Amino acid sequence: MDIVIAGGHGQIALHLARLLAERGDRVRGLIRNPAHAADVQARGAEAGVCDLEALDVDAIAAAIGTADAFVFAAGAGPGSGPQRKWTVDYAGAVKGMEACRRNGIGRYVIVSSINADPEADDDGGSGTYLRAKGQADKKLTESGLAYTIVRPGRLTDDGPTGHVRAATGTGGGEIPRADVAAVVAEVLATPATSGLAFELVSGPDPIPAALAALAG
């Protein structure tokens, strides 16, 4: 597969790039800062400078070109102000959707957040983050793309376990970023996950079995 990852220098994206490259996929990580290219390339991926926050859809579509799938793993980050939650977590994701439609890229996987809610209180803090994520998820379900929405719990830097709990409601929990990346890699290899939105935390189930149960 030929896979584009937005937010290519993020920790989940770097884990994902390595996993995809190791299984033989072509991986292109989109980055804002050219200085981050070496980190992306060290994981076996190509690095492309493409700022989804600053560029318009025409420029983003031109930078992406053709691909088999698009993964939105970008985010403004916990230290950012409320405005960037909207320009990155929401608008960046939506511009990616439009670029995919223009370029004939049918598959779109988004790394969202547990408790994402399009009607969350736009309070300038965590509520704004959850609302922006929820609004992006809603747009994706309406986009006509073959989507999967992955909503991980609290992220940790622990080593991968290969075991998760994936469900429409998990009750909360935490999960290593490396396991989130492994789930996204499995989602990309599992067409039956199209149309699914689920929460993801650490749990007892091997990742392939967890996704197979969801996909029915």
Buried (B, 14 or more C-beta within 10 A) or exposed (E): BEBBBBBBBBBBBBBBBBBBBEEEBBBBBBBBEEEBBEBBEEBBBBBBEBBBBEBEBEBBBEBBEEBBBBBBBBBBEEEBEBEBBBBBBBBBBBBBBBBBBBBEBBBBBBBBBBBBBBEBEBEEEBBBBBBBBBBBBBBBEEBEBBBBBBBBBEBBEEEBBBBBBBBEEBEEBEBBBBBBBBBBBBBBBBEEBBEBBBBBBBBEBBBBEBBBEBBE
